[in-house]
Structure formats: C-alpha cells, structure tokens
Amino acid sequence: MKKDQPEKSIIGRREMVDFPDLGLFEVEAKIDTGAYTSAIHCNNIREVELPNGQRAIHFELLDERHPAYNHKAFEFTDFDLRNVKSSFGDVQERYVIRTKVVIHGQEIETDLTLSDRSDLKYPVLLGRTLLRKRFIVDVSKKNLSLKAKNKVRKKK
C-alpha cells in the first residue's frame, strides 16, 4: 500500500450506519460490492414546486415498520435524476441526493438513490462507490462498525 493512502477499515457484510444530516442513527445497511451506488428506503417520493418557483424532491425515509422511522418529511433542492440498474437487471429512473453517512468512525459525503426497498430486508444498501479505497469487506463478519463504536463508548 502506498504511504499517502490511509489504511482501509474492515467492515462486515452488514453494518449499522448513521445519517447525521437526516437524523437517522444505527440503521442496518447491507454492504453490496456488486452495487455501484448506495440506496436508502423512502416513500412518498415526489417532486414539488416551492413558493419561490424552485423544484425540490420531497420524501419520507424508511416506513412505519422500521424502528428509526420518525414521520419526518425531507425536501432537497439539490437532487439529480439518474437511471439505475436494479439487481434484477431492470433500469429504473431514481432520484439521487447527496448527504453524509458515518460508518466505522468515518464521515463520508456520498450519493444516495431514493428507492422503495420495502420488499427487501435492509433499508440501506451501501455500494462500491462509497466503499472504494476506504474499506475491505469481510463477508464472514457483521456489525464491526457498531462494535468499534460501542468499544469507544465504554472507554469514556
């Protein structure tokens, strides 16, 4: 490894992650090195026009079945619309926002696609764009980020 590159952290196949700007903490995420982008489960996704005429994306994160669901609606004026290929090979047009995710003590600014993941087990999927040059995935492990976080809490 080159000296100027930071050491990569080891994470498991599933991790608990935080989204401080969205008020979500310790949300279970599936680590997916096959996925290019990361995704988060939302509902009521729609474009709205603000009183000043600016377009915004309006949505709620997670849903009533998730313990971190807080009924809070979000509006982002900085968003994009991209074609994303699903794991089933279907191309879907999805909204994309940029926000911070905290995993294994690292705060990373990343793109998240807004997706209905209600039929999937994990509300968040972290793809290789976020993982690249930062993490090594050990598929035999899980929740290494949370274990490290709890270890730091115990020391305090």
N, C-alpha and C positions, 0 to 999 in steps of 0.2 A: 504494500500500500504506500502511496506517495505521502511524504511528510506533511504536505499542505492540506491533505484531506482529513476531515475529522473521522474518528473511529465510528464505525457503524454500530448501532444498538441492535441487540437481538430481540425480536418480538415473536409472539406465537401466532397460531392460525386464527385466534380470536383475541381481541384486546378491548379494554374499556378505555374510551376516549372522551375528551372534554371539548366542547364548543363554547368557549367563554363569551364570545360576541352574541351567541344565540341563547345563552342562559341554560345550556344543557351540559350536564356533568355525569360522568361514568355511564355512558351509553355504550352498549355492546356493539362492536364492529367486527365484521368478517374481513379478514385480510385476504385479498384476492390478487395474486401476481399476474393472473390472466386478464384482469380488467385494466383498461387503460386509465379511465377516470374513476373518481370516487363518487359515491351517491349517498343520498340521505332520504329517508322515507318522509313524504309530506302528503298532505291532502288539501283540497280546496285551492288548487293552484290555478291562478288566473292573472291575466294582465289587466291593469286598471289605469285609468287616467286620473292623475292628481289634479287638484284645483288650479295649479299653475300650468296645466297642459302637458306636463311631463309624464311619460309612461313609467309604470312600476310593475313589478311582479309581486303578487300578494299570495301568501300561503300560510299554512299551519304545519308545524313539524310534528312528526310522529302521529299517533292517534290515541283514542281513549284506552286502548288495550295496553299501552306502554306506560310503565310507572313514572317516567320522566315527562309525560305529556302535561302541558300546563295551560292549554286553551289559548295560548298567546299567538296572535297573528303577526306575521312579519311582512314588511314591504321593503323591497330593494329597488332602487332606481338604477343601480349599476348591475346589469344582468346581460346574459347572452342567450342565444337560442342555437343549439347545435344538434346535429344528427349523431346519435349514439347507437352502436350495435349492441343489442342485448345478448345475454348468454345463450339465447335460443336462436341467434342469428338474425333476428328482426331488427330493422333500423327504425328507431323512434326519434322524433324531434323532442328534445328536452331543454328546459330552462336550466341555466348554469349561473350560480352565484359564486362569489369569492369571499371566503371567511377563514378564520383561524381554527385549527384543530391542535389539541395538545395530546401527544402520545409519547409515552416513555420520557416525560420531562422536556420534550422538545415542542416548542410552539411553532407551527408551520402554517404559512398562508397558502391556501390551496383552493382549487376549483371544486365545487360540489354540484353534481347534477341533481335536480329535484325530481324524484321518482316515486310512484306508488309501489312501495315494497310490502304492502300489507299481506300479500300471499307468501312472502319469504320470511325465513326465521330471524334474520338480523336486520335491524332498521338502518344500519350503516354498512357500506362496503368501501373499503379503502383500496384503491388501485395502485398500479405501479408508478404512475406519475408522482404520487406523493411518497411512495416507498423508496424510489430510486435514489441511490447514493447516500441514504440515511439509515436504512435498516436491512438486516438479514432476517429472513423468516425461517423459524424452526417450527415445522408443522407438527412436531411431537409435543409442543408446549402451547399454553394458553394463559392469557392474563398476566404476562410478565410485567407489563407497564403498571398495572394496578398493584401487583406485589411489591414493586420497587417504590411506588408512591406510598403504600402503607408502611414500608420499612422506614422511609424518611419521616413519616408522621410519628411513628413510635419513638424515634430518636429525639424528637422535640419535646 
